[in-house]
Amino acid sequence: MRTQRANRGYFDLVLLKNFIIFVTYNKSNININIYTMASIAQLVSEMAHAVKQPNNKALRENLRLLIIQTRNEIIRRSYENHSYVDKILTQRFKVSLTEVNDGDIELPEEYADIDITKIKRTLQKVPRPVRLTNNLPFDRVSSVGFETSREYPYIKETTARFRSYVPGLCGMPCYDYINEYIYIFPPKCRDFAQNAIIIESVFEYPNEISLLNGTLKEEDVWLDENEYLLSEDMIGQIKDIIYKRDLLNNPRETDEIPKTIKF
């Protein structure tokens, strides 16, 4: 992507995996600046070298978990202080729905003709969102699209049947998050024709959402070399928390299998 700046020539912004290459074209020379984007592998390597144990596998695995856990803790604290989540940290994806009996009741074939209320449930499990203080599992659960989009309110399964007495909710489908599935409860005496929904929130493991959206390869996740959903201003906070809690000084043995054992 090439852009012109007044009196300063042209510049290109090139995104290549975990690097941003900023190329500036002036009348007399070409300047190339490379900026590395944050990834789990980079942060783990930096911290492991800081304690002079770059080859300690147990330490590196523990650091990986600490970075993810601390990220989620910072997001929760930010919500406690400001009552909102930064939009750049949210992710959205589409999930298919399947029709099930109310209460997940499974009837034998000889009783298949019994009339039981039908509800909708997500076809696969939904990744866990970051736990916030508003007691809502997700930031948004809605229908697909924007012209006819409808956001569904969160209501517990045990109280969903009483929403017909609440003004503004009597004709609205609602949802609950149970055992990592989303259940959609249709309005009374109405069918719910949607076969997919949109989920938007901040998730504990952003890579899971990237895999579902097809924007990430499994080998990148395995190597932790992809750009992690982590804003640059959070990196310093994460390092401070991990260092100040003295978590890096806990001894971690790497010789759990005695060297005398030969394979």
Secondary structure as a PSIPRED ss2 file (coil, helix, strand):
# PSIPRED VFORMAT (PSIPRED V4.0)

   1 M C   1.000  0.000  0.000
   2 R E   0.000  0.000  1.000
   3 T E   0.000  0.000  1.000
   4 Q E   0.000  0.000  1.000
   5 R E   0.000  0.000  1.000
   6 A C   1.000  0.000  0.000
   7 N C   1.000  0.000  0.000
   8 R C   1.000  0.000  0.000
   9 G E   0.000  0.000  1.000
  10 Y E   0.000  0.000  1.000
  11 F E   0.000  0.000  1.000
  12 D E   0.000  0.000  1.000
  13 L E   0.000  0.000  1.000
  14 V E   0.000  0.000  1.000
  15 L E   0.000  0.000  1.000
  16 L E   0.000  0.000  1.000
  17 K C   1.000  0.000  0.000
  18 N C   1.000  0.000  0.000
  19 F E   0.000  0.000  1.000
  20 I E   0.000  0.000  1.000
  21 I E   0.000  0.000  1.000
  22 F E   0.000  0.000  1.000
  23 V E   0.000  0.000  1.000
  24 T E   0.000  0.000  1.000
  25 Y E   0.000  0.000  1.000
  26 N C   1.000  0.000  0.000
  27 K C   1.000  0.000  0.000
  28 S C   1.000  0.000  0.000
  29 N C   1.000  0.000  0.000
  30 I E   0.000  0.000  1.000
  31 N E   0.000  0.000  1.000
  32 I E   0.000  0.000  1.000
  33 N E   0.000  0.000  1.000
  34 I E   0.000  0.000  1.000
  35 Y E   0.000  0.000  1.000
  36 T E   0.000  0.000  1.000
  37 M C   1.000  0.000  0.000
  38 A C   1.000  0.000  0.000
  39 S E   0.000  0.000  1.000
  40 I H   0.000  1.000  0.000
  41 A H   0.000  1.000  0.000
  42 Q H   0.000  1.000  0.000
  43 L H   0.000  1.000  0.000
  44 V H   0.000  1.000  0.000
  45 S H   0.000  1.000  0.000
  46 E H   0.000  1.000  0.000
  47 M H   0.000  1.000  0.000
  48 A H   0.000  1.000  0.000
  49 H H   0.000  1.000  0.000
  50 A H   0.000  1.000  0.000
  51 V C   1.000  0.000  0.000
  52 K C   1.000  0.000  0.000
  53 Q C   1.000  0.000  0.000
  54 P C   1.000  0.000  0.000
  55 N C   1.000  0.000  0.000
  56 N C   1.000  0.000  0.000
  57 K H   0.000  1.000  0.000
  58 A H   0.000  1.000  0.000
  59 L H   0.000  1.000  0.000
  60 R H   0.000  1.000  0.000
  61 E H   0.000  1.000  0.000
  62 N H   0.000  1.000  0.000
  63 L H   0.000  1.000  0.000
  64 R H   0.000  1.000  0.000
  65 L H   0.000  1.000  0.000
  66 L H   0.000  1.000  0.000
  67 I H   0.000  1.000  0.000
  68 I H   0.000  1.000  0.000
  69 Q H   0.000  1.000  0.000
  70 T H   0.000  1.000  0.000
  71 R H   0.000  1.000  0.000
  72 N H   0.000  1.000  0.000
  73 E H   0.000  1.000  0.000
  74 I H   0.000  1.000  0.000
  75 I H   0.000  1.000  0.000
  76 R H   0.000  1.000  0.000
  77 R H   0.000  1.000  0.000
  78 S H   0.000  1.000  0.000
  79 Y H   0.000  1.000  0.000
  80 E H   0.000  1.000  0.000
  81 N H   0.000  1.000  0.000
  82 H H   0.000  1.000  0.000
  83 S C   1.000  0.000  0.000
  84 Y C   1.000  0.000  0.000
  85 V C   1.000  0.000  0.000
  86 D C   1.000  0.000  0.000
  87 K H   0.000  1.000  0.000
  88 I H   0.000  1.000  0.000
  89 L H   0.000  1.000  0.000
  90 T C   1.000  0.000  0.000
  91 Q E   0.000  0.000  1.000
  92 R E   0.000  0.000  1.000
  93 F E   0.000  0.000  1.000
  94 K E   0.000  0.000  1.000
  95 V E   0.000  0.000  1.000
  96 S E   0.000  0.000  1.000
  97 L E   0.000  0.000  1.000
  98 T E   0.000  0.000  1.000
  99 E E   0.000  0.000  1.000
 100 V E   0.000  0.000  1.000
 101 N E   0.000  0.000  1.000
 102 D H   0.000  1.000  0.000
 103 G H   0.000  1.000  0.000
 104 D H   0.000  1.000  0.000
 105 I C   1.000  0.000  0.000
 106 E C   1.000  0.000  0.000
 107 L C   1.000  0.000  0.000
 108 P C   1.000  0.000  0.000
 109 E H   0.000  1.000  0.000
 110 E H   0.000  1.000  0.000
 111 Y H   0.000  1.000  0.000
 112 A C   1.000  0.000  0.000
 113 D C   1.000  0.000  0.000
 114 I C   1.000  0.000  0.000
 115 D C   1.000  0.000  0.000
 116 I C   1.000  0.000  0.000
 117 T C   1.000  0.000  0.000
 118 K E   0.000  0.000  1.000
 119 I E   0.000  0.000  1.000
 120 K E   0.000  0.000  1.000
 121 R E   0.000  0.000  1.000
 122 T E   0.000  0.000  1.000
 123 L C   1.000  0.000  0.000
 124 Q C   1.000  0.000  0.000
 125 K C   1.000  0.000  0.000
 126 V C   1.000  0.000  0.000
 127 P C   1.000  0.000  0.000
 128 R C   1.000  0.000  0.000
 129 P E   0.000  0.000  1.000
 130 V C   1.000  0.000  0.000
 131 R C   1.000  0.000  0.000
 132 L C   1.000  0.000  0.000
 133 T C   1.000  0.000  0.000
 134 N C   1.000  0.000  0.000
 135 N C   1.000  0.000  0.000
 136 L C   1.000  0.000  0.000
 137 P C   1.000  0.000  0.000
 138 F C   1.000  0.000  0.000
 139 D C   1.000  0.000  0.000
 140 R E   0.000  0.000  1.000
 141 V E   0.000  0.000  1.000
 142 S E   0.000  0.000  1.000
 143 S C   1.000  0.000  0.000
 144 V C   1.000  0.000  0.000
 145 G C   1.000  0.000  0.000
 146 F C   1.000  0.000  0.000
 147 E C   1.000  0.000  0.000
 148 T C   1.000  0.000  0.000
 149 S C   1.000  0.000  0.000
 150 R C   1.000  0.000  0.000
 151 E E   0.000  0.000  1.000
 152 Y C   1.000  0.000  0.000
 153 P C   1.000  0.000  0.000
 154 Y E   0.000  0.000  1.000
 155 I C   1.000  0.000  0.000
 156 K C   1.000  0.000  0.000
 157 E C   1.000  0.000  0.000
 158 T C   1.000  0.000  0.000
 159 T C   1.000  0.000  0.000
 160 A H   0.000  1.000  0.000
 161 R H   0.000  1.000  0.000
 162 F H   0.000  1.000  0.000
 163 R H   0.000  1.000  0.000
 164 S H   0.000  1.000  0.000
 165 Y H   0.000  1.000  0.000
 166 V C   1.000  0.000  0.000
 167 P C   1.000  0.000  0.000
 168 G C   1.000  0.000  0.000
 169 L C   1.000  0.000  0.000
 170 C C   1.000  0.000  0.000
 171 G C   1.000  0.000  0.000
 172 M C   1.000  0.000  0.000
 173 P C   1.000  0.000  0.000
 174 C E   0.000  0.000  1.000
 175 Y E   0.000  0.000  1.000
 176 D E   0.000  0.000  1.000
 177 Y E   0.000  0.000  1.000
 178 I E   0.000  0.000  1.000
 179 N C   1.000  0.000  0.000
 180 E C   1.000  0.000  0.000
 181 Y E   0.000  0.000  1.000
 182 I E   0.000  0.000  1.000
 183 Y E   0.000  0.000  1.000
 184 I E   0.000  0.000  1.000
 185 F E   0.000  0.000  1.000
 186 P C   1.000  0.000  0.000
 187 P C   1.000  0.000  0.000
 188 K C   1.000  0.000  0.000
 189 C C   1.000  0.000  0.000
 190 R C   1.000  0.000  0.000
 191 D C   1.000  0.000  0.000
 192 F C   1.000  0.000  0.000
 193 A C   1.000  0.000  0.000
 194 Q C   1.000  0.000  0.000
 195 N C   1.000  0.000  0.000
 196 A E   0.000  0.000  1.000
 197 I E   0.000  0.000  1.000
 198 I E   0.000  0.000  1.000
 199 I E   0.000  0.000  1.000
 200 E E   0.000  0.000  1.000
 201 S E   0.000  0.000  1.000
 202 V C   1.000  0.000  0.000
 203 F E   0.000  0.000  1.000
 204 E C   1.000  0.000  0.000
 205 Y C   1.000  0.000  0.000
 206 P H   0.000  1.000  0.000
 207 N H   0.000  1.000  0.000
 208 E H   0.000  1.000  0.000
 209 I H   0.000  1.000  0.000
 210 S H   0.000  1.000  0.000
 211 L H   0.000  1.000  0.000
 212 L H   0.000  1.000  0.000
 213 N H   0.000  1.000  0.000
 214 G C   1.000  0.000  0.000
 215 T C   1.000  0.000  0.000
 216 L C   1.000  0.000  0.000
 217 K C   1.000  0.000  0.000
 218 E H   0.000  1.000  0.000
 219 E H   0.000  1.000  0.000
 220 D H   0.000  1.000  0.000
 221 V H   0.000  1.000  0.000
 222 W H   0.000  1.000  0.000
 223 L H   0.000  1.000  0.000
 224 D C   1.000  0.000  0.000
 225 E C   1.000  0.000  0.000
 226 N C   1.000  0.000  0.000
 227 E E   0.000  0.000  1.000
 228 Y C   1.000  0.000  0.000
 229 L C   1.000  0.000  0.000
 230 L C   1.000  0.000  0.000
 231 S C   1.000  0.000  0.000
 232 E H   0.000  1.000  0.000
 233 D H   0.000  1.000  0.000
 234 M H   0.000  1.000  0.000
 235 I H   0.000  1.000  0.000
 236 G H   0.000  1.000  0.000
 237 Q H   0.000  1.000  0.000
 238 I H   0.000  1.000  0.000
 239 K H   0.000  1.000  0.000
 240 D H   0.000  1.000  0.000
 241 I H   0.000  1.000  0.000
 242 I H   0.000  1.000  0.000
 243 Y H   0.000  1.000  0.000
 244 K H   0.000  1.000  0.000
 245 R C   1.000  0.000  0.000
 246 D C   1.000  0.000  0.000
 247 L H   0.000  1.000  0.000
 248 L H   0.000  1.000  0.000
 249 N H   0.000  1.000  0.000
 250 N C   1.000  0.000  0.000
 251 P C   1.000  0.000  0.000
 252 R C   1.000  0.000  0.000
 253 E C   1.000  0.000  0.000
 254 T C   1.000  0.000  0.000
 255 D C   1.000  0.000  0.000
 256 E C   1.000  0.000  0.000
 257 I C   1.000  0.000  0.000
 258 P C   1.000  0.000  0.000
 259 K C   1.000  0.000  0.000
 260 T C   1.000  0.000  0.000
 261 I C   1.000  0.000  0.000
 262 K C   1.000  0.000  0.000
 263 F C   1.000  0.000  0.000
